[in-house]
Amino acid sequence: MAIHDIVKAFDDAKIRVAWDDAEEKWYFSVVDVVGVLTEQQTARNASTYWAVLKKRLTEEGADELLTNCKRLKLTASDGKMRETDVADLERILRIIQSIPSKSRERQTQGIGETVGAAKDGAEVARNARADVEHRLGHSVISNLRAIDHITPKDELPFEK
């Protein structure tokens, strides 16, 4: 399972997202989304809020929502890969619904637009790949990832 970890800007806040090649799904950092919606000043505060919310959801019987969250290693603010709770679009929207927030509607709309653009991009990529494979008569998917073959001396375009 290849996971591609990226950061999306949203209302001057960053939300970590990951694309899972195998499942062809986007996963969103729950702590980041909770932090944006509840206007937490630090990642620690957002993490604490999420822990309290998880406890409340468990007490209310929403265990299946929490059980279906995954833990993936995403790049933390200190640059290290750290395990964090992530949820796919359906689950992140359900979690958002459980957060009392005055500005939730506006923020949810913004997240929805970002997700919509990501889904559109993924669909375009799938269609382009299918078209190329059809023309070539074979799969263009490889188990190799270009990023795995970059030596430390090579500079990635986004690391300037």
N, C-alpha and C positions, 0 to 999 in steps of 0.2 A: 504494500500500500504506500504510494508516494503522496506525501503531504507537502503542499507548497504554502509556506507561511508568509503572509504579507500584512501590511498595516494600511487601513483606510482612514482618511481624515473625515470627521463628522462634527460639524459645529465647533471647530477648533480643538476637538478631542480626537484621540486615536482609538480605533477599534481594531483589534487584531482579528484577522480572518484567515482561514486555511481552506484550500481547495483539495479535496480528496479525489485523486485521479480514478481510483478503483470504483468508488461509489458515485462519482460525478456529482458531488454535493459540496456546497459551501458550509463551513462550520464557523461560528462566531464565538469569540471569547465572551463568556457569560459575565465575568467580572467587569470587562470593559463596557459592555452594554448597560449593565446595572449602574456602573459609575457615571455614565453619560446621563441616563434617565433620572438618577437621583441627585445629580449635580455634586458628586463627591469630589473633594479637592485632591485626594491622593488615591493611589492604587490600593493602599492598605485599608483606607476607609471603605472603598468599593468592595474589597474582599470581605471585610467584616459585615457589611450590609448583606452581601450575597450569603454568607454563612447564617445570618439571622433569618433571612428569607427562606433558605433551604430548610431550616428547623421548623419555621412556621408552616411551610408547604407540607412537610412530613406529618406534622400534627394535624393538618387539615385533610390528610389522606391523598395527597397528590404525589405519592411515592413514584408512580410510573413516569411522571414527568422528569423527576430527578434521576431515576434509574436509566432513562434513555439518554441522558447527557453523557458525553464521552470526556475523557481526559487526554489531551494531546500536549506535546511539548511545543510551545510557541516562544518566540523571542520576547524576552521581558525587557523592561525599560533599561536595565543594566547591560543588555546585550547577550545575556546568557539564555540558554534554552531551559525553560521551566514548564513543568506540567501544570495545566490549568483546565478548568471545566469549559467545555465547548458544547454548543448545541446547533443543530441544523435549523433551517429557516422556520419550519413548523414549530419546533420546540422553543426557539428563541422568541417567537411571537407569543406563545403561550406564557412564557416567563414574563415578558413585557406586560401582558395583561394582568399579572398578579402584583405589579409594582404600583403603589399609589404615587402618582406624580402629576403635578399641575400641568406641566408642559409635555406630558407623555404623548398626547395626540399629535402635536407638531413634530416631536422627535421621532415617533414611530413612523410618521409619513416620510421623514427624511431617510430613515433606515430602510424603509420599504422601497424608496426610489433607488437607493444604492444597491439593494438586493436585486431589484428589477433590472438595473443596468448590468449587474454581474451575471444574472441568468441569461440575458440577451447575448452577452459576450460569449458565454459558454455554449449557447445554442449555435451561434455563428461559427465557433471553433469546431463543434461537432459536425456541422454541415460541411464545412470546408474540408475537414479530414475525410469524411465519407466520400466527397467528390473526388479528392485526390486518390484515395484508395480504389475507387471505382475505375478511374482512368488508368491507374498503374496495374490494376488487377491483383494487388496484394496489400497487406497491412503496412502502414507506415509507423505504427506504434512499436517502440523498442523498450526493452527493460532498462536501457541505459539512459541516464539523464546527463545533459551537457554540464550542468553545474557540478556533478561528481568528478568531472575530468579536468576541472580548472585547477592548475597548480597554485600554490600560495603566492607566487610571484605575479600571476596574472591578475589584472585589475578588472573587476566587474564594473560595468558602466554606471551602476547606481551607488558605487562605493567611493565616489570622489569627494 
